């Protein structure tokens, strides 16, 4: 398990770089800002940003999961850098590349949110706000399956159970039958929650039981 102190050190190192990138961006020194992002990626996670652009979200997550355990510090660093890269590309009119950078950033934020106890993550609320910001920015495009899968567990953690169910069935109905076992586990976890929590998440107990029965019948 990665320690809070380790994550804090990485985030503190990154914050200095982000400040410099923001200054360059405001001064419209976009090429220098991109160079700063490239240098930060090499120094903090040992990767070239251009390499990240060639990998899928699942491949990036695998890369930062030694022994099958996600490194939340490096994942957040890369998410922040990809977000900044997306902002720069938007300013330069490179909308397609900007979208790809931000989609990967969103996926990594969701991955950390879904796997980690956020209480151990410094300034966790800021990352949750970034998720909502990116969901809004990218709303005009249909979410990619890699994002939707991670949204299920994010919605569960946030108590938005109806949203989790809707996303789950949207994926399964689109042909992602491999999610049926995970969906069953989701419903089983929801059944352990008090009625008030389920009502607040807009998914009453009877609807949880109905959804579970539907998946078990598949």
Secondary structure, DSSP 4 states (H G I P E B T S, - for coil): ---HHHHHHHHHHHHHHHHHHHHHHHTT-HHHHHHHHHHHHHHHHS--HHHHHHS-HHHHHHHT-GGG---HHHHHHHHHHHHHHHHHHHHTT-HHHHHHHHHHHHHHHHHHHHHS-GGGSTTHHHHHHHHHHHHHHTTTSPPPHHHHHHHHHHHHHHT-HHHHHHHHHHHHHTT-GGGHHHHHHHHHHHTTS-HHHHHHTT--HHHHHHHHHHHHT-
